[in-house]
Structures are given as structure tokens and as C-alpha cells.
Amino acid sequence: MLFGLSGCATLGWYGQAARGQLDILSKREDIAQLLTDPATDPALVRRLESALEIRAFAVAELGLPDSRSYTRYADLGRDAAVWNVVATPRFDMRPKTWCYPLVGCLAYRGFFDPDRAYALARDLAAQGYDAAVFPVTAYSTLGWFADPVLNTMLGRDDAGLAALIFHELAHEKLFVRGDTEFSEGYAVAVERVGVERWLQARGDEAALARWHGDQDRQARFTGLLLDAREALIKAYAADDSAEFMEAEREQVFAELRAAVSALDEDSGEQRYRRWAERDLNNAHLAPVATYEAAVAGFLRLLDDCGGDIDCFHDRVAAMARKDAATRRKVLRDTAQ
């Protein structure tokens, strides 16, 4: 029942994880019944109808599982489904990992209770780690349960909702134990291709243009984070004094804040500026490598299949049966 929400932990952690998962399962309601119930908020009806449309597209056009996932709805009464803690040593960009019985070792530890997540982050900081807490709006139980549409997912527009559903169903289709970079890269690739194809199928040119604009800004944001991460890796590898590395850290993060804040100038929003105003550390840069490192290779693999999604899934499944080093080499070579 834990599915990557943590790892080598105490019984107390496993207890909160089990209770949190059971709480979500207990709150599920059948979407078909909600749609016919006159007491259901019309705004919720529209979003749930979109979720069913998105799910149907995922099955019919993206080759994703036709399971019971996203046929039910759960209102958790909170803004996030779980809170993930990420940590790195102060002068090392490699994240701390926790190991789990079903999914192997992953670079985060998750909690259904935000207070416990922030308490762990404080404990790790006291031990000298850089730590950060990331609210998560959705996660996959990898097909063990019928994952519901959550109220935490509905704060996004329809394209954002589609991205979440496509991403999590991709995990349900394929997840390689212990290889987060491979599994997340595959899911992100499916998500991005899926959203574009779904919006094209709807003929919603305005939404497609907005999505392309968002993707462009997100790509620039991701590039800034990857550049900052590489700069810190070089600084930490210099084998110099702690004073030197602290000065380098301060300069890299100052430049990153300024560059990220500038991304809002084109859109008139404040999303990136708000991100840059936080107390940044290594942990804020760790997830970007996990999620983005393999995406280009997967997208090129789809191109090699002529855009055929079934060919793509078959090629990825064949790669998943190889060892991790071979998977990384194939994706790296494919992306070039």
C-alpha cells in the first residue's frame, strides 16, 4: 500500500502511510453516480466530465490501461494528496534515498500529514542536509488500487488535469523498480505527447496555444534549474574550502532567483517569482534531474517509431527489461 511514499522507516511511518491510503480509498465516490446526482455542484460535474473524457482518450489513443482508475472521485478536504521530502548533502547534488519493498530506492519520502513532512525536513536540516518539502497533487498506486480523481487535481485547467491523468496512468502501465529517472522520464514523455494530441483532437486551438506557451516557459525554467545544478556540481567538485563552496552557492542561487523571476515578464503572472522568493537550496534542484534527464531520449524514441504509440510502449517495455546502465546509455544515445 505504500508505493514509493517512503522506505527504510520506522513502524510509525508505515502506520501513517497505511492510514493515509485507506483514508483516500474510503472517500472514493463513483463519478457516474455523482454526474446524475442533482446535489452535485455543477462546476464539479463539468470537471468530472472532463476527467472521464481524458481517461477515455488515454485508453483509446495513448495505449494506457483501461483500469478502474479515475472512474471515482475523492475530496480529501486539503490542498495536496501527499507531501514529499527531498534532501541532499550541503555540498553534493546527489539526493538522499529511501528504500521501499515494492518500488526500490527513491529520492524522496512522502507523508500524508504535512506536519510530519516538515518535521522530517527540519531534522534533516539539523543533520546538515539541504531539505525541502514538495506538496504533491496526485500519485499512482501502480494499479494495485483504483486511483481516484482527487480534489487536489482539480485546481489545474483541463490541460493540466489531462497531464496528471496521463502521467499517473503511464506509471500504472510501466514502472521500473528502483529506477526513478527511467520511470518518471517515460511518464513525463507520455504526459506531454498525450496533452498535445488530446488538445489537437478537441480542436481547441486557443487551449493548445496556451499550453505551448506554458510548455515553453516551463522548458526555460527547467533549463535554468539544470544549469544551476551543473554549476553547483562543478563548484562542489572543486575540492576547495567550505568558505569557497558557500560563496559559490550564494552566487548560483542569487543568479537563479533573478533569472527565474524574469520568466514572469512575458506572461504577466507571478508564478515563477513566487518560486524564486523561497529559501532555495540543493534540494529544490534535485527533482528536476529525476524528472527531466531521460525525457528527450523517450521523445526521440517515439519519433523513431513514427509517432506510433504502441510501437513506443513496446520499445520502452523492452528497454525496461534491461539493466539500468544499458537503459541510461540507450536513452542518452537516442537523445543525441
FENNORHU-V202551 format. One record per pair of residues at least 4 apart in sequence whose C-alpha atoms are under 6 Angstrom apart, sorted by the first residue. I is the first residue (numbers start at 1). J is the second residue. Records with the same first field share a line. If there is no record, write none. Layout:
BEGIN
I = J  J
END
This chain:
BEGIN
3 = 141
4 = 103
5 = 109  110
6 = 109  110
7 = 98  99  100
8 = 98  99
16 = 20
20 = 112
27 = 74
28 = 72  73  74
29 = 72  73
30 = 72
31 = 71  72  73
35 = 45
54 = 162
57 = 61
58 = 62  64
59 = 63  64  65  66
68 = 146
69 = 146  147  148
70 = 147  148  149
72 = 148
73 = 148  149  150
74 = 150
75 = 150  151
79 = 152
80 = 135  136  137  152
81 = 136  137  138
82 = 111  112  136
83 = 110  111  114  134  135  136
84 = 108  109  110  133  134
85 = 108  109  132  133
86 = 108  131  132  283
87 = 95  96  130  131  283
88 = 94  95  96  129  130  283
89 = 129  130
90 = 129  130
91 = 236
95 = 107
96 = 107
97 = 105  106  107
98 = 105  106
99 = 104  105
100 = 104  105
103 = 177  178
104 = 177  178
105 = 178
111 = 117
121 = 131
124 = 129
125 = 129  130
130 = 282  283
131 = 283
132 = 283
137 = 152  153
140 = 168
142 = 172
143 = 172
156 = 160  161
162 = 166
163 = 167  191  195
166 = 191
167 = 187  191
170 = 187
171 = 175
175 = 183
176 = 183
180 = 184
181 = 185  290
184 = 188  291
185 = 291  294  295
189 = 295
190 = 194
194 = 198
199 = 204  208
215 = 219
232 = 236
256 = 260
257 = 276
260 = 272
261 = 272  273
264 = 268  269  270
288 = 292
289 = 293
296 = 335
297 = 331  334  335
300 = 335
302 = 307  312
303 = 307
305 = 311
328 = 332
329 = 333
330 = 334
END
